[in-house]
Amino acid sequence: MKLQRRSLGLVSAALLLLSACAGLAPSTQAKRTPIVFVHGNGDSAALWQTTVWRFESNGWPTDHLHAIDVPYPLARDADNKAQAGRSSTQEHMAFLRDEVQGVLRRTGARQVVLVGNSRGGNAIRNFICNGGGAALVSHAVLGGTPNHGVQAIPGVNEANEFSGTGPFLRQLNAPKNAQGDEVCGPTRWMTIRSDNNDKFAQPDGLWLGMKGRPTMVGFDGPELKGPPMWSFPKLTTGKRLTP
């Protein structure tokens, strides 16, 4: 499964909400929490350039804004099998962990805010839940992340990172408490999605080459149980359905 370039419309909205969160924007620049931006599948750090400009124009120090650039940003066809030019979920998470630790060393901060689009949200969740990130991440904002897969059909490509019935997402989505929440740690979470315009959160398999077959994933696929969720009409967190 190859997820192509993803629009950042909803992520921009998330950043506006994030900048208004209590505790994230103290009066002095020196106390502002560093923000690490995590791009999606096949994308690059360049996609965050205008977002970084917006934060700078609102008083965030430049050295507290960091967009990672994953060396091999495409997910493997099967996460458990090496593939040239692709990265596994473990490699993706490890790269994010190293980048976060570098930002903390450079800024002297104790925590960061993570903002992720699409596959970037998978790495964020993996880092916080499985990579020691819970104590290092104060807030996590996920825009258009396929948290329940691009399809969740039992037996279909379950080794792929984006399979809702595969081992990677199953363990991330396993209930974390008695309420059944799907998020980890003391980190404060927010998920953001399109109302129905995300190409990879569709009930029909048309865009996956399976026209007429139910994907078992709905428009609400990017939602997570537990944290606040925002749905925006006529915007997209992913590749739109129209050119």
N, C-alpha and C positions, 0 to 999 in steps of 0.2 A: 504494500500500500504506500503510495507516494503522495504526501500532502504538499501542495504547492503553496506559493506565496499567499500570505494571509493578511487581510486588511486590518488596520489598527484603529478603526473607528470607535469601537467600544472600549478599547484599551485607553484611548485618549480620554474618554468619559470617565474611566476608572481613575485616571490620574487626577482629574479634577476633584473627584470625591476623596481620593487619598490625601490630597494636599489640605483638605479641610478637616481631616480626622484629628481628634483631640490628641495632643501629645506629639504630633509629627512635625508641627511647624512652630517652634518656640520663637521668641522675639529676636534672638540673636542667631546669626548664621552659624556660629561655631557649634551650636547645639542641635542643628538639624540632622536628622538621621540620614545616613547615606542610603541611596537607592540604587539597586542593581536591577537592570533591565535584561530580560531573558527572551531572545527571539524564538521564532517558531521553526518548524521543519523546513529545511532547505533555505532558510533566510540568513540574515547577517545583522551585525550590530548597526549597520547603516540605517536600518529601518527606524531606529529610535532617534535619529538626529533631530527632527523637529520637536519631538517630545522633550528631549533634553533642553532645547532652546526655551521651551515654555517654562520649564522648571527654573532655568537660569533667570529668566525675565521676572519670575516671581520670588527671587531671592535665594534660591538654593545655590550654595557654592558649587562651582564647576567640579572641584575635586571630590564632591560628595555624590556625583552622578556618574554611574559606570554602566555601560552597555557591553555585555560579554559578546564574544565572537567565536562561536563553537567551530573548531577546525573542520569537523566532518558533520555538518548540521542535519543531514538526512538520516532518518531512522533505518535500521536494518529491516529487510523483508521478514526475517525471523530473528528475534532479539537474541536467541541463544546460539546463533551461528555467525561466525566472522564473515564480514562482507566488505570488500575493498571500497574505500571512500565513504563508508557509513559508520555510524556510532551506535553502540548499544545503550540501553537505559543506564547501565552502571557507569559506562564511560562518560555519558552526558552528565550524570549526577556528580561524578568525581571532578569533572572540569568546573562545574558550577561551584562546588565546595572550595576548590582552590582559588577561584576568582573572589568568592566572598571573603575568604581568609586574607587574601591580598588587600582587599578594600579595607578590612578592619585594621590590618597592620598600618596601612598608609594613613588612615584618617584618625586612628586612635579610638574609634567608636567601639562600643560593646556589641551593638546589633546593627543589622541592616533591614531595609524594606526590600522585598522581592516583588517585582512586577513581571508577569510572564504572559506571553501570547502563544496560543496553540500548543505545540510540543513543549515549549518552554515551561508551561505549567506542569507538565509531567515531571520534568527535572526538579522543579521547585518542590512539588509534593514528595518526590522520592528523597530529596535532600533533607527536608524537614522530618519526614517520618522514619527514614532508614539510614540517613547519612550524618546524624549528629547535628542537624541544623536547627532543631527546635529551640535551643537556647540562644541561637545566634540571629534569629529572624523575628523581628517584632510584629511585622505585618506582611501578609502575602495577598496579592491581588492577581487573579487569574482571568484573562479575557479570552473567551472562545476556546478554552482547553477542552479537548475531547475526553472529559473525565470518566465517561461511561462508554467510551469507544466510538469509533465511526460506524461500527456495526457490532452487534452482540449476538450473533447467530452461533449457537453451539456447534463446535466442530469446524468452523470456517476460519482458517488462518489464525488459530489461537496463539501461535508463537509470536505474532506481530504485536508490537507495542500498543497499537491502536485497537486491538480486539477487546471488546468489553467483557468477553468471557475468558480471556487469556489470563495467565498467572500474574502478569505485571499489574494490570488494573484490578484484578480480583483482590490482591493483597492490599493495594492502596485503598480500595473502597470497602474493605472489611470494617464492620462497626468498631469504633474506638472506645465506646462507652455504652452505658445502659440505654441511652437515648438513641443509639444507632448512628451517631455522628460519623462522618467520613473524613474528618480532618484531625490532625495530630497536634499535640503539644499546647503550650500556652500562646502560641502564635495567633494573632487575630487575622481572620481570613475574610476575603470577599470574592465571590464569583460573579462574572458578568457574561451575558450572552445576548445574541440576537433573539427577537421574538420568534422568527421562523425563517430567517434569511441566511443561515450559515450552511454552506454547501455540505459540510461534513457533520451536520446534526439534523439529518433528514430521515423520516420514517420509511421512505422508499429508497431502494438501492440503486436508482438511476445513475447517480454520480459515482458509484463504485463499480459500475459495469454489471449491475444486477437489476436491471429495470423490472419493476413489478414485484420484486421480492422484498418483503419487510426486513428492515435492518435490525429491528428490535431496539432501536434507539430513536428517541423523539427529539423535538425541538429543544426540550429541556435537558438534553444530554450533558451539556457543560455544567449544570448545577451540581452542587454538593450538599448533602444533608448536613446541617449544622450552621454554617456561616451565612451572613446576609447575601442575598442574590439580587442583581439588578438585570432586568430585561428591557431592552430598548427597541421600540418598533422602527422598522424601515432602516435600521442600521445593520452592519454585519461585523461579526468578530472573525469571520473567515472569508473564504473566497465566495463572492456573491453568485447567485443563481443566474444573473443576467450579465452580459458583457459590460 
